[in-house]
């Protein structure tokens, strides 16, 4: 690798497929923009030659900050190597420069495994975690989008969301998620909600349903669930259970 830093024209750099983040929001970029404006770029970006231009491998936030500042060039290092090397560099750079959200981390881990950049064992060693942790994080990649969005926005913890991700009824899951976000519930509560939902399913389905990988807190002896009308959480043995379709649930919620 040539460690020489050169000034590269912004217009000649294309953003490649190595950005592990779902988004770069304005607020998170403000501090970096102010820092670069005040003291300059401390860490160069990493690029690869791409035709008559360059492909951005690592340093997407710094690149975005320079564009916001209206800079014509940015300090960079031209990396030579294979695609797998670029992907590994992008992952390491993005993770250690700024914490990824759980969803972003899940996407990054999944990408590493799909590209075969690193194995589960290597990822576990790199993060000083267990292989079970790697599998649990990668599982988030396949969770419903509404659950992923709530986690990514910090509205609910991964442990609490892991139970709701098991609810396959989209309307009921969104209803439970809304209550979980508004009430700031714990994994213990959502585990009880999941148990209550499964108790309404046919026995042969309920007993064979596998949980989503991850640490799920043990549910209480008496499952609880939110009331459709007042949203208060009550033990299921104190509530009446009337089977309703998704369309009726939406109408009832709209009416109340």
Steps between C-alpha positions, in 0.01 A plus 500: 500500500634844403463722808563823308215748551398693191239768438223346289237708317158446658331476159719203404391290799200271475331356809523124473310216661712491812303735721377293796268772628131530420520879497717797589269743676572872512519520878763227531708669231497850654781430745725348235438791262590750774814303591626478141429869447698584814799263498485329162475134404677280757441165329514467119235308312587178319424462129570258218566584137182469293550580133606863475371571852490347844264284703449595866572203726521647850425846639144568383422745783822695443425508129145628567639764737741628235216524248293700746792734557527553125857367484641420158740230618545255787808326633497134412702181475476295180464135598584211270377150563197275470132571561505294820778718638300814423187362670695407813660845516164672459348291776784560745516871422129560532471305824791653683453860381143526630274247669257331266140451600403135562327487162801650320727255679274211399518613136879528521540156656262345247694664216828356633352151514333521158818630337701243701729781610508359855361189665273493805798390708716787371225756563449371852872529569515848349219627724612296802156340510363149464396338174146491643511881525597524133210273398261702722608830344481366143144378573391866533563534124193283431267660756192692377572852375283666763699331775830592334391863466410526869834351603698719260327810633570402860130472583528146638777271622616198303403264783145639517469503121621141465170372640285721278696383195348155557143631451413418140164683497607834350210707636522356850880533503475868407239548773728338758799697372313830536413411859856390571648825369247721680530309827875441492445135589769246584582163342310332785180678396535431128577134581167487681326661203659242270383218726148643505494526119623144462231380740239620249652295218405138430684273747688314226634832369578655838706208627706469181578870447871564538615827663722747320866441587612716788472528874131513593416564862290231671131600503302534823273216608188692396537659154385858451380698202381855426127564481383601152288784639688658793850362419550406867705184547313232693540128576330301227289312756332832581412576140250372245649367178292555190655388169521796262642535153764759417251730323268509800790570736589805292141623501466457876824682566397782266164533673656521846 
